[in-house]
Structure formats: structure tokens, C-alpha cells
Amino acid sequence: MLQVNELIANMMSGELPYTIDAKGRMSFPQRFREIIGDRFILTRGVDRQLTARSEENWNSLVMRIYAMPEGRNKERLKHQYIKSAAVVETDKLGRILVPQALREYASLIKDVYVVGAMDTAEIWDKATYEAFTQSIEPEELYSALEALG
């Protein structure tokens, strides 16, 4: 298990506004690249966002899905994450090219947020992200905090 200081040092956090151009290129935060690398996996997220994972994190997820018993849950996870996954690499300007299918899934047209979510980063359409964050009720947060113990 990771030590607390190591965990915090390798954690992505923050909400950073960016733009994506018509060709699907966008800058990706340097501080996140320092954690997940200049080459990483981009795939669908659960809430119409994209999720960026280091290759190590991605391989761990793939192995956990692979080890699941055959059935509906495994098929859904394969459909959501595996089938849509793409390897992306930053160029010399720190930009990535988001594949068209992933841009369409997350409705990425111009204004986006790159959000640190501990061991992953998320790319959200700005309006979708703002609506999502505003939809979280205080009771849900209280319940989640109680689950922490």
C-alpha cells in the first residue's frame, strides 16, 4: 500500500479550463503529465466525460475486467472502457489529439475542463461539467462523508 506522502504526491486534483480545437487537439496539464506520463490511455467515463489513465493504471483495470466471470457486468465494462480506449501521446507543445469518437461521446466542441480525480484525469465539456457539479445534492455529500467513517 502507498504511503500517505507518496499517495498525495502522485494524486491529480484541480479543475483546469482548456479549449479543444476543431481538429480535436488540446493542451493537457503538465502537472498531470508528470503523474500519468506523456503517453496514456483515454477512454469513456461513466458521466459523459473522458478518463485519462496511466498505462500502469490502465493495465491494472484491464486485468481486473479480464479476471471477472463472464456475464453482463463484464460485457458492459468491456463496452464502456475497453472498446473505446485510445492511446494518446503529447506532442512537443504538450497537446493531445482526442479521437473523434471520444469527442462525440463527451460532446467536446470547444470549452472543456481537465479535472484531476486522484489517479485519473477527466476531460469534460464545460457545460456538462458545470451541470454535473451543480446536480450533486448536499445530502449525497453528507452520505459519502459518512461512508468514510
N, C-alpha and C positions, 0 to 999 in steps of 0.2 A: 504494500500500500504506500502511496506517495506521502511524503512528509508534508506538513501544512505549508511551509515556506516554498517547497518545490511545486506544490499544487497551485498556490496563488501565483507564483512566477510564470506558470505555464497555462494560465487561465486568460481567456479572452473576455473582455467586458467593454461596454460602451455602445452608444448609438451614434453612428457617424453618417452624415448625409453625403451622398455622391450623386453623380449623374451617369447615365449609360447612353452611349451614342447610338445612332441608327444602325450601325454595324454590329452592335452588341458588345462593344468594348467599354470597360470601366476600370478605374483605378481600384486597387484593393489595398487596404491599410497595411503599411509597413509593419506596424506593431503586431498585427495578426499574422502576417507572413513570417515573422520571426518565430512564431509558435508552430504554425502548421506547414511552413515551407513555401517555396516559390512554385512548387508543383503540388497540387492537391486535388481532391475529388469533389465535384459539385453535383448535387442531386436534388431531387424534390424534397421539400419538407412537408409536414403534416398540414400546416395552415396557409397553403398557397405561397409559401416562401421557398427560397432555395437554401440548402445547407451545404456548407463547405467543411470538409473533414481532412485532416492529415491522412497520408497514405496508411500510416500505422493504425489510426483510429478507424479508418475505412476497412482495412483488412480484418480488424477485430469484429466489426459489425457484420461483415460478410461471413466470417466463420461462425458467428453466433446464429445467423439466419440459416446457414448451411446445416448446422447441427440440429435444427428444430425438426420435430417429427413432421412428416408430410401432412398437409391439410390446408385449410382455408387461411389460417394465420400466416403460415409460411408463404403461401401464394400471394397474399396481399402485401406482405413486406417486400417480396421479390419485385412485385409490380411497382410499388411505390418508390423503392430505393434503388434496387439493382438495375432494372431495365432502363432507368432514366439517367444513370450515372455517367459522368464525363470527366476525364482527366483534363485539368486546365493548368496552364503554366503562365506565370507572369512574364511579360516582355521586359525589355531594358528600361521602360518607363514605369514599371510596376503595375501595368494594366493586364487584365484578363479578358478573354473573349468568352462571353456567355453564349452557349449554343442556342440557336433559335427555338428549339422545342422547350427548353427550360425557361427562356424569356417569355414565351407564350403561357406556359403553366403558371408563372408567378406574375403575369401581367406587367412585366418590366418594360417600360417605354422610355422614360426619361429620368425622373427623380426617384432615387432609391435610398434606402438606409442599409448600411452594413452594420450588423448588430453582433456583438460578442456574446456568446452563450456558453460560457465555461470552456469546454473542449471542442466546441464547434463555433463557426461563424454563420450568420444567416444573412441572406440578401432579400430584402423586402421592397415591394413597390411602396412608395411613400404613403399614399392614401390608405392602402391596405394595412400597413403597419400602424398608422395612427388610429385607424378604426379598431384594430385588434387590441391595442393597448388601452383604448378608452372603453372597450367592452368588458374588461376584467372588473368584476364587482369586488368591493372591499370584503364581502363575506367569503369570496373564493380565496382571497389572500390570507384572511384570518384562518381559514380551514387549512390552507397549505402550511402556514406557520405552526399551527397546532400539530400537524403531522411530523414536523421536525422534532417535536418532543420538548 
